[in-house]
Amino acid sequence: MRMGQVLRFQKPRKSDQTLCRNGHHKWRPVKEDPFAVHRGELVTRFRCEKCGKEKVKAT
């Protein structure tokens, strides 16, 4: 029998999680839906690169 190849996975960095918990997100606009209309206003959706949280901002 042959042994399988051992894969090393990267652990999530603790500093990224701590920064997001303290409100320091890395916001990037969502490319799939660049602009959307919500209640008659033009809005842009943003997603945090580190934790995946989303926010909507009227433009």
Rosetta blueprint (number, residue, H / E / L):
1 M L
2 R L
3 M L
4 G L
5 Q L
6 V L
7 L L
8 R L
9 F L
10 Q L
11 K L
12 P L
13 R L
14 K H
15 S H
16 D H
17 Q H
18 T H
19 L H
20 C H
21 R H
22 N L
23 G L
24 H L
25 H L
26 K L
27 W E
28 R E
29 P E
30 V L
31 K L
32 E L
33 D L
34 P L
35 F L
36 A E
37 V E
38 H E
39 R L
40 G L
41 E E
42 L E
43 V E
44 T E
45 R E
46 F E
47 R E
48 C E
49 E L
50 K L
51 C L
52 G L
53 K L
54 E E
55 K E
56 V E
57 K E
58 A E
59 T L
